[in-house]
Amino acid sequence: MNILLADMQHEKLTGTSLDIAAENRAGLKQLFPSVFTETRNDQGELTESIDFEKLKAEIGTFSDLFESRRERYGMEWPGKKEALHLIQTLSSATLKPCRQESVNFDTTENLFIEGDNLEVLKLLQTSYYGKVKMIYIDPPYNTGKEFIYPDNFSESLETYLEYAGLIDGDGKKFSTNTANAGRFHTNWLNMMYPRLYLARNLLRDDGVIFISIDDNEVSNLRKLCDEIFGEENQFGVFLWKRRQNPDSRNQSNISPDHEYVIAYAKNSSVELLGVDIDTAKYQNPDNDPRGAWASIDLSGLATKEQRPNLHYDIIDPNTAIAYPPNPNRGWSKSKAVVTQMITEERVLFPKSPEGRPREKKFLNDLKSDITGFSTWLDSKEVGFTTHGTRELTKLFDNKIFDFPKPSSLIKLLVKQTTETDDIILDFFAGSATTAHAVLDLNKQDKGNRKFILVQLPEPCAPESEAFKAGYKTIADISKERIRRVINKLNTEEEGKLDLDNAGKQDRGFKVLKLDKSNFRQWQNLEPSASPKRILEQLTLHIDHIDAKATPEELLYEILLKAGFTLTGSIETKTITGKELFSVSDGALLLCLEESVTKELIDAVIELNPQQFLCLDSAFHGNDQLKANAVQTFNAHNMQKEKHNQILFKTL
Ligand SMILES: C[S@@+](CC[C@H](N)C(=O)[O-])C[C@H]1O[C@@H](n2cnc3c(N)ncnc32)[C@H](O)[C@@H]1O
């Protein structure tokens, strides 16, 4: 895991997101400890390094992979290396809680995060690593009409803060990624690659991701996902007919009416719920004592050349009429099996010799009452785009968002892959259809699934209905939709109180906004930095916590960086006269008081949390007190098993 127990020292909490490259090295080390060695670098210092020759020997026949001169199969595009680098660049940002825009802030486990999803995904790595059961995303399709968020490879948070108007007040506009821009697919791939890579880390081992896409990028997306998730983990390419009537604007007499939902699993052994078999077609008109039955086609799928043993005549023993197979298909069962079925009266013979025998299939003999989930998403069940538009327009009495997905489509995917209590993530949230689907489905099946949505505060165009109705950004629309859905569900229940459900359903959401850290980060100074600049940096770090930060803002940043989820229980406790935050039933104790005492440290040890954090400045430069605190924790930890030790860090 990412948090190391301090051996004999105490550590300072790192103010950054999970170090992905370091995690990858740790993973490699766990698999192949022997390939790690020590070498001297150019400065003569000893550093840890990897012996690639040894690694080759360890992985045997795959060692040809290291042959860089050979031609390789794979996907390349300009900027891929920078995109990989972007994944490894740590984020020092934070998520600031926003009570006034939330509903049931203190109790809800649903999250709505406003910000650029790349930074947000980085920030979620520590707390939500391997915790998400299902991801659904509906990213920009790269049609040339939507804008593609441009990732600045060197300073992505700065780019965001400017964009969201958190730096210069006005916000910065980015233009759409038009086909004329030349690097059309490149920009899109550079945007998607790091996000999908980080999203995979958040999936549970049995987690799945569904991605909506159309013909513009489906081939690139599938290749990209093959690389990130592994080709063997692709478990479905679903087709959705999104339009009911042909597009009259088409110029080729082809109306593109469909799009795709592509599906990958974290590991290949994924199982969907499947669909209930339609038992209505099983009846018993002849009062067969074996019960209800259905007439099932006995035709196969192979020609005589392909499966000669499935091409034979079936003979009715009562009439001696011989029924030849369809020459292109043959039968689905061998002669021996069908002969046995005839003796058991499980074959229905036609009245005329031109007909074909069929199977008399009994409901009682079905091995399961579910059948496969079709890759054809039936629009009768999941709706068309127009249903999504109608649904949202009804909720707002206005058309405020273009082409939202119908919530029934997402509901079906959520239903197929999640159980109660699972976490569902959508980091291209748009009008928050995923939240709508989760809340609705929970109501239907009394579930307690939780959602995490991420949406950029993309400005609404001034001439749009949304802007005129007072929604400045798409994130404003998403939040208002969730509020309206919650209201609707609550109102529907009013008066006919559902006793099973009362008070149990989570009808709330917590709003958090991406912002710069409350802790000042040490800026790496250029070698030529002036003494004045160095002094400035030092002064900033004497008190490195932003004076304007509220305790709650500090708390949420600490939760993120210490690896706690943002929805665990939070209580305040007074211990030896000091106020502490107790998170997740005491797993984390956080003291933001200006001074700490020996009595407090002793009391904390008694409470045995997983982590204790306090301000570095709370020791007021009293090295003796600090050394004693470190000693006390170390002495405690020496007597305990690793899982019972207390991690002590300062801020
Ligand atoms: C196609 S829409 C999603 C529509 C959604 N499925 C619905 O039913 O309303 C894609 C959304 O992703 C958002 N988006 C684009 N780039 C983003 C980024 N870097 N971070 C977060 N959201 C982003 C856009 O603002 C847009 O609202």
The ligand as a Gaussian input file, in Angstrom:
#p B3LYP/6-31G(d) Opt

LIG

0 1
 C      -20.785000      13.858000     -23.485000
 S      -20.849000      14.732000     -22.027000
 C      -21.484000      13.586000     -20.870000
 C      -22.972000      13.538000     -20.897000
 C      -23.569000      12.686000     -19.795000
 N      -23.375000      11.299000     -19.995000
 C      -25.038000      12.964000     -19.679000
 O      -25.867000      12.053000     -19.837000
 O      -25.401000      14.121000     -19.426000
 C      -19.154000      14.854000     -21.570000
 C      -18.924000      15.814000     -20.432000
 O      -17.572000      15.715000     -20.018000
 C      -17.153000      16.987000     -19.568000
 N      -15.691000      17.052000     -19.605000
 C      -14.887000      17.231000     -20.681000
 N      -13.592000      17.283000     -20.312000
 C      -13.567000      17.124000     -18.955000
 C      -12.525000      17.110000     -17.983000
 N      -11.251000      17.274000     -18.332000
 N      -12.860000      16.947000     -16.688000
 C      -14.167000      16.777000     -16.324000
 N      -15.198000      16.805000     -17.204000
 C      -14.907000      16.972000     -18.506000
 C      -17.799000      17.957000     -20.522000
 O      -17.963000      19.223000     -19.898000
 C      -19.137000      17.269000     -20.809000
 O      -20.149000      17.818000     -20.010000

